[in-house]
Amino acid sequence: MTTLAENTTKCPNCKSDLVNCLINQNQSLVICPNQQCLYPFDQNRVDNEIFYVTNEELSKIVSEKVTMKDIFNDEQLKDL
């Protein structure tokens, strides 16, 4: 299975840069972010667009998206 880092392509329909959408801890589905484009959901099969996400890639994704405020409330943050 190809890893997430190895997959850098353009949408075959609209030529937008494809993005990775995590579907579980170690798998990502490559999709087109253009809301007018249906790729890959307009394909007969999407399994060619599912990629393995390494633990290092997952850590990077999580650290970019999650902040301390997402985990703790204001009262808990005061005590940290």
Residue pairs with C-beta under 8 A, 6 or more apart in sequence:
1 50
1 51
1 52
2 51
2 52
3 51
3 52
3 53
3 54
3 57
4 20
4 28
4 51
4 52
4 53
4 54
4 57
5 54
5 57
6 51
7 18
7 20
7 30
7 51
9 18
9 30
10 16
10 17
10 18
11 17
11 18
11 32
11 34
11 37
11 39
12 39
13 32
13 37
13 38
13 39
13 42
14 32
14 34
14 36
14 37
14 39
16 32
16 33
16 34
16 37
17 33
18 30
18 31
18 32
18 33
18 39
19 30
19 31
19 32
19 33
20 28
20 29
20 30
20 31
20 51
20 53
21 28
21 29
21 30
21 31
22 28
22 53
22 58
22 61
23 29
23 50
25 53
25 58
26 52
26 53
26 54
26 55
26 58
27 50
27 51
27 52
27 53
28 50
28 51
28 52
28 53
29 40
29 46
29 49
29 50
29 51
30 40
30 49
30 50
30 51
31 39
31 40
31 41
31 49
32 38
32 39
32 40
40 46
40 48
40 49
43 49
53 61
68 77
68 80
69 77
72 80
